């Protein structure tokens, strides 16, 4: 399974909040936002700090999605 942070970016738009504002409020480093935009791994501590800063749950900011191999869409 892969992780998608699309829900987080939609939530930020709904709240009229920039990623820089979130970074400041949640207290994480600047390299985290590009990693989330690429749906790369971020630590559970960072996810927790984002949820606390936004007052939301994990399922409000991320979702698990099947990767290509699990969906049967691999190149042979």
C-alpha positions, 0 to 999 in steps of 0.5 A: 500500500502507498500513502497519499496526502491529497486529503491534507492538501485539500484540507489546507485549501478549505482552511485557507492555510499555506504549507508554510503556515502549517510547517510553522504551526506544527513545527516540522522541518522544511523538507517534509512538505516536498516529501508529502507532495511526492507521497513519500514516507514521513514519520508518525511523529510528524503526522501526529504534529500535523493532526494536533496543529489542525485539530483533526484525525489521521484519516483527515490528512492521509489515505492508503491507496493500492500501488500498481503491483497490488492493482495488477498494473505492473509492466512486464 
